[in-house]
Amino acid sequence: MQVLKAVITAAAPNQNTLPLQRLVDRNGEEKTALQLIVEETLSAGIEEIGVVIQPGDEANYRAAAGSSIGAIRFLHQERPLGYADALLKAESFCGDDAFLHLVGDHLYLSAASTSCASQLVAVAKQHECPVSAVQSTREHRLPYFGIVGGTSVPRHDGLYEIRTVVEKPTPTLAEQELITPGLRSGYYLGYFGMHVMTPVMWACMHDTMRDPSLERPSLSDAANQLPQRGKYLAFQVRGKRFNIGFQYGVLIAQLAIGLSGRDRDFLLTELVELLATRPDLSQEISGDHDPADIAASGGI
């Protein structure tokens, strides 16, 4: 199975400016979030990228794309009808090809020698089926992610066969239907913001859009149909996701990226100096925040 196309969704009315945010990458070079997301896709061997945007945003996105603009085709979601509708705008762009899908409000930091996207694409090619990247996610973060329930695939570390998907479930529903054996109590497999999908997904999405019970169908709603149509896997990527739509999300993502790169020592020195000159801040950080909570939200 070849994966040479990617789709980035960035049309949500309250999220469309997030990919335009500027950050500094591991090498100290200033880039937009869009550039970082595009680089993530290109690292996995992607050759063509469709970016789903709102009408009127194309000029800003072209400016934000930098030198990668040649690989990008802009696709417009004319009306804000939800996540599933936005992704459907890429159906003709993808055709009958498998594709990598990333969301426009997440940044990724690999903990392996290859990028998160490369890890995911390799698993999809090996198993020749749809695969969604997931991350162990604490219960109090359930309102922010699609959550999958499944069982471990024997002899494949971090790989799960998905049986159900629920968008932003309540803790009660998650406990009843989304427990995954092997995870710590209170943790669930949450979407990572990165998927490899095959053409079967389009039929699922069209069915979802026709469902009158769904006001704004999500990717999770459509993905929940995949297990009934064939094998659908979840892969626990070696890396972290950073939702830059969260409060302080851009700041946390920037710190994580910076601390993993060439300016690590400089940033650590600056942080120590900041804490030393603000003892009240130091006490707040050490006393009021659980490091596990910070990590679960995409923190460092």
C-alpha positions as a Markdown table, in Angstrom:
| # | Residue | x | y | z |
|---|---|---|---|---|
| 1 | Met | 0.0 | 0.0 | 0.0 |
| 2 | Gln | 1.4 | 3.3 | -1.1 |
| 3 | Val | 0.8 | 6.5 | 1.0 |
| 4 | Leu | 1.8 | 9.5 | -1.2 |
| 5 | Lys | -0.9 | 12.0 | -0.4 |
| 6 | Ala | -1.8 | 13.8 | 2.8 |
| 7 | Val | -4.8 | 15.9 | 3.9 |
| 8 | Ile | -4.5 | 18.6 | 6.6 |
| 9 | Thr | -7.8 | 20.0 | 7.9 |
| 10 | Ala | -7.7 | 23.7 | 9.0 |
| 11 | Ala | -11.1 | 25.1 | 8.3 |
| 12 | Ala | -12.8 | 25.1 | 11.8 |
| 13 | Pro | -14.0 | 28.6 | 12.5 |
| 14 | Asn | -12.3 | 28.8 | 15.9 |
| 15 | Gln | -9.1 | 27.1 | 14.8 |
| 16 | Asn | -8.3 | 28.4 | 11.3 |
| 17 | Thr | -5.7 | 30.9 | 12.5 |
| 18 | Leu | -3.8 | 28.4 | 14.6 |
| 19 | Pro | -1.6 | 27.0 | 11.7 |
| 20 | Leu | -0.5 | 30.6 | 11.1 |
| 21 | Gln | 1.1 | 30.9 | 14.5 |
| 22 | Arg | 4.9 | 31.3 | 14.5 |
| 23 | Leu | 7.3 | 29.1 | 16.5 |
| 24 | Val | 11.0 | 28.3 | 16.5 |
| 25 | Asp | 11.9 | 24.7 | 15.5 |
| 26 | Arg | 14.6 | 22.4 | 17.0 |
| 27 | Asn | 17.3 | 24.0 | 14.9 |
| 28 | Gly | 16.4 | 27.6 | 16.0 |
| 29 | Glu | 14.7 | 28.5 | 12.7 |
| 30 | Glu | 11.4 | 30.5 | 12.9 |
| 31 | Lys | 8.5 | 28.8 | 11.1 |
| 32 | Thr | 4.8 | 28.8 | 11.1 |
| 33 | Ala | 2.8 | 25.9 | 12.6 |
| 34 | Leu | 1.7 | 25.1 | 9.1 |
| 35 | Gln | 5.3 | 24.7 | 8.0 |
| 36 | Leu | 6.0 | 22.3 | 10.9 |
| 37 | Ile | 2.9 | 20.2 | 10.1 |
| 38 | Val | 3.7 | 20.1 | 6.4 |
| 39 | Glu | 7.3 | 19.1 | 7.2 |
| 40 | Glu | 5.9 | 16.3 | 9.4 |
| 41 | Thr | 3.9 | 14.9 | 6.4 |
| 42 | Leu | 6.9 | 15.2 | 4.0 |
| 43 | Ser | 9.1 | 13.3 | 6.4 |
| 44 | Ala | 6.8 | 10.3 | 5.8 |
| 45 | Gly | 7.4 | 10.3 | 2.0 |
| 46 | Ile | 4.3 | 12.3 | 1.1 |
| 47 | Glu | 4.4 | 14.0 | -2.3 |
| 48 | Glu | 1.1 | 15.9 | -2.5 |
| 49 | Ile | -0.7 | 17.7 | 0.3 |
| 50 | Gly | -4.3 | 18.9 | 0.3 |
| 51 | Val | -5.0 | 21.6 | 2.9 |
| 52 | Val | -8.7 | 22.2 | 3.7 |
| 53 | Ile | -9.4 | 25.8 | 4.6 |
| 54 | Gln | -12.1 | 28.4 | 4.9 |
| 55 | Pro | -12.9 | 30.7 | 1.9 |
| 56 | Gly | -10.8 | 33.8 | 2.2 |
| 57 | Asp | -7.9 | 32.2 | 4.0 |
| 58 | Glu | -5.9 | 31.0 | 1.0 |
| 59 | Ala | -3.7 | 34.1 | 0.8 |
| 60 | Asn | -2.6 | 33.9 | 4.4 |
| 61 | Tyr | -2.0 | 30.2 | 4.1 |
| 62 | Arg | 0.1 | 30.6 | 1.0 |
| 63 | Ala | 2.3 | 33.1 | 2.8 |
| 64 | Ala | 2.5 | 30.8 | 5.8 |
| 65 | Ala | 3.5 | 27.7 | 3.8 |
| 66 | Gly | 7.0 | 28.9 | 3.0 |
| 67 | Ser | 9.1 | 26.9 | 0.6 |
| 68 | Ser | 6.7 | 23.9 | 0.7 |
| 69 | Ile | 4.0 | 25.7 | -1.2 |
| 70 | Gly | 4.7 | 23.7 | -4.4 |
| 71 | Ala | 3.5 | 20.5 | -2.7 |
| 72 | Ile | 0.2 | 22.0 | -1.5 |
| 73 | Arg | -3.2 | 22.2 | -3.0 |
| 74 | Phe | -5.8 | 24.3 | -1.2 |
| 75 | Leu | -9.3 | 22.8 | -0.8 |
| 76 | His | -12.2 | 25.0 | 0.4 |
| 77 | Gln | -15.0 | 24.1 | 2.9 |
| 78 | Glu | -17.6 | 26.6 | 1.9 |
| 79 | Arg | -19.7 | 26.2 | 5.0 |
| 80 | Pro | -18.7 | 25.1 | 8.6 |
| 81 | Leu | -20.6 | 21.8 | 8.6 |
| 82 | Gly | -18.1 | 20.0 | 10.9 |
| 83 | Tyr | -15.0 | 17.8 | 10.8 |
| 84 | Ala | -16.4 | 15.0 | 8.6 |
| 85 | Asp | -17.6 | 17.5 | 6.0 |
| 86 | Ala | -14.2 | 19.2 | 5.9 |
| 87 | Leu | -12.4 | 16.0 | 5.3 |
| 88 | Leu | -14.9 | 15.1 | 2.5 |
| 89 | Lys | -13.6 | 18.1 | 0.6 |
| 90 | Ala | -10.5 | 16.1 | -0.1 |
| 91 | Glu | -12.3 | 13.1 | -1.6 |
| 92 | Ser | -11.6 | 14.0 | -5.2 |
| 93 | Phe | -8.1 | 15.1 | -4.3 |
| 94 | Cys | -7.3 | 11.6 | -2.8 |
| 95 | Gly | -9.4 | 9.5 | -5.2 |
| 96 | Asp | -8.8 | 5.8 | -4.7 |
| 97 | Asp | -5.5 | 6.4 | -2.9 |
| 98 | Ala | -4.7 | 5.8 | 0.7 |
| 99 | Phe | -3.8 | 9.1 | 2.5 |
| 100 | Leu | -2.2 | 10.5 | 5.6 |
| 101 | His | -4.4 | 12.8 | 7.5 |
| 102 | Leu | -3.3 | 15.4 | 10.1 |
| 103 | Val | -5.2 | 18.1 | 11.9 |
| 104 | Gly | -4.1 | 21.7 | 11.7 |
| 105 | Asp | -4.2 | 22.4 | 15.4 |
| 106 | His | -1.7 | 19.8 | 16.6 |
| 107 | Leu | 2.1 | 19.7 | 16.5 |
| 108 | Tyr | 4.1 | 16.5 | 17.0 |
| 109 | Leu | 7.4 | 15.7 | 18.6 |
| 110 | Ser | 8.9 | 12.2 | 18.0 |
| 111 | Ala | 10.7 | 10.2 | 20.7 |
| 112 | Ala | 12.2 | 7.9 | 18.1 |
| 113 | Ser | 14.7 | 8.2 | 15.3 |
| 114 | Thr | 11.9 | 8.7 | 12.8 |
| 115 | Ser | 9.0 | 11.2 | 12.8 |
| 116 | Cys | 5.6 | 10.3 | 14.2 |
| 117 | Ala | 4.1 | 10.4 | 10.7 |
| 118 | Ser | 6.8 | 8.0 | 9.4 |
| 119 | Gln | 6.1 | 5.6 | 12.2 |
| 120 | Leu | 2.4 | 5.6 | 11.5 |
| 121 | Val | 2.8 | 5.2 | 7.7 |
| 122 | Ala | 5.2 | 2.3 | 8.2 |
| 123 | Val | 2.6 | 0.5 | 10.3 |
| 124 | Ala | -0.2 | 1.2 | 7.8 |
| 125 | Lys | 1.9 | -0.1 | 4.9 |
| 126 | Gln | 2.8 | -3.3 | 6.8 |
| 127 | His | -0.8 | -4.1 | 7.7 |
| 128 | Glu | -2.5 | -2.6 | 4.6 |
| 129 | Cys | -5.5 | -1.1 | 6.4 |
| 130 | Pro | -6.6 | 2.1 | 8.1 |
| 131 | Val | -4.5 | 3.0 | 11.2 |
| 132 | Ser | -5.0 | 5.8 | 13.6 |
| 133 | Ala | -2.2 | 7.1 | 15.8 |
| 134 | Val | -3.2 | 7.2 | 19.5 |
| 135 | Gln | -1.7 | 8.3 | 22.8 |
| 136 | Ser | -2.5 | 7.2 | 26.4 |
| 137 | Thr | -4.8 | 10.0 | 27.6 |
| 138 | Arg | -6.0 | 10.7 | 31.1 |
| 139 | Glu | -9.7 | 10.6 | 32.0 |
| 140 | His | -10.0 | 14.4 | 32.6 |
| 141 | Arg | -8.8 | 15.0 | 29.0 |
| 142 | Leu | -11.7 | 12.9 | 27.5 |
| 143 | Pro | -13.7 | 16.1 | 26.4 |
| 144 | Tyr | -10.9 | 17.0 | 24.0 |
| 145 | Phe | -10.3 | 13.9 | 21.9 |
| 146 | Gly | -11.9 | 11.0 | 20.0 |
| 147 | Ile | -11.3 | 7.9 | 22.2 |
| 148 | Val | -11.0 | 4.3 | 20.9 |
| 149 | Gly | -11.6 | 1.0 | 22.6 |
| 150 | Gly | -9.9 | -2.1 | 21.4 |
| 151 | Thr | -7.6 | -5.1 | 22.2 |
| 152 | Ser | -3.9 | -5.5 | 21.8 |
| 153 | Val | -2.6 | -7.2 | 18.7 |
| 154 | Pro | -0.5 | -10.2 | 19.7 |
| 155 | Arg | 3.3 | -9.8 | 19.2 |
| 156 | His | 3.0 | -6.1 | 18.1 |
| 157 | Asp | 3.9 | -3.7 | 20.9 |
| 158 | Gly | 1.6 | -0.6 | 21.0 |
| 159 | Leu | -0.8 | -1.9 | 18.3 |
| 160 | Tyr | -4.5 | -2.4 | 18.9 |
| 161 | Glu | -7.4 | -3.6 | 16.9 |
| 162 | Ile | -10.2 | -1.0 | 17.3 |
| 163 | Arg | -13.7 | -2.2 | 18.1 |
| 164 | Thr | -15.3 | 1.2 | 18.7 |
| 165 | Val | -14.7 | 5.0 | 18.5 |
| 166 | Val | -16.5 | 7.7 | 20.5 |
| 167 | Glu | -15.9 | 11.5 | 20.1 |
| 168 | Lys | -15.3 | 13.2 | 23.4 |
| 169 | Pro | -17.1 | 10.6 | 25.6 |
| 170 | Thr | -18.2 | 11.2 | 29.2 |
| 171 | Pro | -16.1 | 9.4 | 31.9 |
| 172 | Thr | -19.1 | 7.1 | 32.5 |
| 173 | Leu | -19.4 | 6.1 | 28.8 |
| 174 | Ala | -15.6 | 5.6 | 28.6 |
| 175 | Glu | -15.5 | 3.4 | 31.6 |
| 176 | Gln | -18.4 | 1.3 | 30.2 |
| 177 | Glu | -17.3 | 1.0 | 26.5 |
| 178 | Leu | -13.7 | 2.2 | 26.0 |
| 179 | Ile | -11.5 | 0.4 | 28.4 |
| 180 | Thr | -8.4 | -1.0 | 26.7 |
| 181 | Pro | -6.7 | -3.9 | 28.5 |
| 182 | Gly | -3.1 | -3.1 | 29.5 |
| 183 | Leu | -3.6 | 0.6 | 30.1 |
| 184 | Arg | -3.4 | 2.1 | 33.6 |
| 185 | Ser | -6.6 | 2.8 | 35.4 |
| 186 | Gly | -8.1 | 6.1 | 34.4 |
| 187 | Tyr | -6.3 | 6.1 | 31.0 |
| 188 | Tyr | -7.7 | 5.7 | 27.5 |
| 189 | Leu | -6.4 | 5.6 | 24.0 |
| 190 | Gly | -7.0 | 9.1 | 22.6 |
| 191 | Tyr | -6.6 | 10.1 | 19.0 |
| 192 | Phe | -3.2 | 11.6 | 18.3 |
| 193 | Gly | -4.5 | 13.9 | 15.5 |
| 194 | Met | -2.9 | 11.7 | 12.8 |
| 195 | His | -4.4 | 8.9 | 10.7 |
| 196 | Val | -3.7 | 6.8 | 7.6 |
| 197 | Met | -7.0 | 6.2 | 5.9 |
| 198 | Thr | -7.9 | 4.0 | 2.9 |
| 199 | Pro | -10.7 | 4.8 | 0.3 |
| 200 | Val | -13.2 | 2.8 | 2.4 |
| 201 | Met | -13.3 | 5.8 | 4.7 |
| 202 | Trp | -15.2 | 7.8 | 2.1 |
| 203 | Ala | -18.2 | 5.5 | 2.2 |
| 204 | Cys | -18.2 | 5.7 | 6.0 |
| 205 | Met | -18.1 | 9.5 | 5.9 |
| 206 | His | -20.9 | 9.8 | 3.4 |
| 207 | Asp | -23.1 | 7.5 | 5.6 |
| 208 | Thr | -22.2 | 9.6 | 8.6 |
| 209 | Met | -23.2 | 12.8 | 6.8 |
| 210 | Arg | -26.6 | 11.3 | 6.0 |
| 211 | Asp | -27.3 | 10.4 | 9.6 |
| 212 | Pro | -30.0 | 12.8 | 10.8 |
| 213 | Ser | -29.1 | 12.2 | 14.5 |
| 214 | Leu | -25.7 | 13.9 | 14.0 |
| 215 | Glu | -25.7 | 17.7 | 13.9 |
| 216 | Arg | -22.0 | 18.2 | 13.1 |
| 217 | Pro | -20.5 | 14.7 | 12.2 |
| 218 | Ser | -17.0 | 14.2 | 13.3 |
| 219 | Leu | -14.2 | 12.0 | 12.0 |
| 220 | Ser | -14.8 | 9.7 | 15.1 |
| 221 | Asp | -18.4 | 9.2 | 14.0 |
| 222 | Ala | -17.3 | 8.0 | 10.6 |
| 223 | Ala | -14.3 | 6.0 | 11.9 |
| 224 | Asn | -16.7 | 4.1 | 14.2 |
| 225 | Gln | -18.0 | 2.4 | 11.1 |
| 226 | Leu | -14.6 | 1.1 | 10.0 |
| 227 | Pro | -14.5 | -2.0 | 12.2 |
| 228 | Gln | -17.7 | -3.3 | 10.5 |
| 229 | Arg | -16.0 | -2.9 | 7.1 |
| 230 | Gly | -12.7 | -4.5 | 7.8 |
| 231 | Lys | -9.6 | -4.3 | 9.9 |
| 232 | Tyr | -9.0 | -1.0 | 11.6 |
| 233 | Leu | -5.9 | -0.5 | 13.9 |
| 234 | Ala | -4.6 | 2.0 | 16.4 |
| 235 | Phe | -0.9 | 2.5 | 16.9 |
| 236 | Gln | 0.6 | 4.1 | 20.0 |
| 237 | Val | 3.2 | 6.3 | 18.3 |
| 238 | Arg | 6.5 | 7.0 | 20.1 |
| 239 | Gly | 6.1 | 10.7 | 20.5 |
| 240 | Lys | 3.9 | 13.5 | 21.9 |
| 241 | Arg | 1.1 | 15.5 | 20.4 |
| 242 | Phe | 0.6 | 19.2 | 21.3 |
| 243 | Asn | -2.8 | 20.7 | 20.8 |
| 244 | Ile | -2.0 | 24.4 | 20.1 |
| 245 | Gly | -5.7 | 25.2 | 20.5 |
| 246 | Phe | -5.5 | 24.6 | 24.3 |
| 247 | Gln | -4.9 | 27.5 | 26.6 |
| 248 | Tyr | -1.1 | 28.0 | 26.6 |
| 249 | Gly | -1.0 | 25.3 | 23.9 |
| 250 | Val | 1.4 | 27.2 | 21.7 |
| 251 | Leu | 3.6 | 28.1 | 24.7 |
| 252 | Ile | 3.8 | 24.4 | 25.8 |
| 253 | Ala | 4.5 | 23.2 | 22.3 |
| 254 | Gln | 7.2 | 25.8 | 21.9 |
| 255 | Leu | 8.9 | 24.8 | 25.1 |
| 256 | Ala | 8.8 | 21.1 | 24.2 |
| 257 | Ile | 10.3 | 21.7 | 20.8 |
| 258 | Gly | 12.9 | 24.1 | 22.1 |
| 259 | Leu | 14.0 | 21.8 | 24.9 |
| 260 | Ser | 14.5 | 19.0 | 22.4 |
| 261 | Gly | 16.7 | 21.1 | 20.1 |
| 262 | Arg | 19.9 | 23.1 | 19.9 |
| 263 | Asp | 18.7 | 25.8 | 22.3 |
| 264 | Arg | 18.0 | 23.5 | 25.2 |
| 265 | Asp | 20.7 | 24.9 | 27.5 |
| 266 | Phe | 19.7 | 28.5 | 26.7 |
| 267 | Leu | 16.0 | 27.8 | 27.5 |
| 268 | Leu | 16.8 | 25.9 | 30.7 |
| 269 | Thr | 19.0 | 28.8 | 31.9 |
| 270 | Glu | 16.2 | 31.3 | 31.1 |
| 271 | Leu | 13.6 | 29.2 | 32.9 |
| 272 | Val | 15.8 | 28.8 | 36.0 |
| 273 | Glu | 16.4 | 32.6 | 36.0 |
| 274 | Leu | 12.6 | 33.2 | 35.7 |
| 275 | Leu | 11.9 | 30.9 | 38.6 |
| 276 | Ala | 14.7 | 32.4 | 40.7 |
| 277 | Thr | 13.4 | 35.9 | 40.2 |
| 278 | Arg | 9.8 | 34.8 | 40.9 |
| 279 | Pro | 9.8 | 32.6 | 44.0 |
| 280 | Asp | 6.0 | 32.8 | 44.1 |
| 281 | Leu | 5.9 | 31.4 | 40.6 |
| 282 | Ser | 8.3 | 28.6 | 41.6 |
| 283 | Gln | 6.0 | 27.6 | 44.5 |
| 284 | Glu | 3.0 | 27.6 | 42.3 |
| 285 | Ile | 4.6 | 25.4 | 39.7 |
| 286 | Ser | 6.0 | 22.9 | 42.3 |
| 287 | Gly | 2.9 | 22.9 | 44.5 |
| 288 | Asp | -0.2 | 23.3 | 42.5 |
| 289 | His | 0.3 | 21.4 | 39.3 |
| 290 | Asp | 0.6 | 17.6 | 38.8 |
| 291 | Pro | 3.4 | 16.9 | 36.3 |
| 292 | Ala | 1.3 | 14.0 | 35.0 |
| 293 | Asp | -1.5 | 16.5 | 34.2 |
| 294 | Ile | 1.0 | 18.6 | 32.2 |
| 295 | Ala | 2.2 | 15.6 | 30.3 |
| 296 | Ala | -1.3 | 14.4 | 29.5 |
| 297 | Ser | -2.2 | 17.7 | 28.0 |
| 298 | Gly | 0.8 | 17.6 | 25.7 |
| 299 | Gly | 3.2 | 19.3 | 28.1 |
| 300 | Ile | 6.9 | 18.7 | 28.4 |
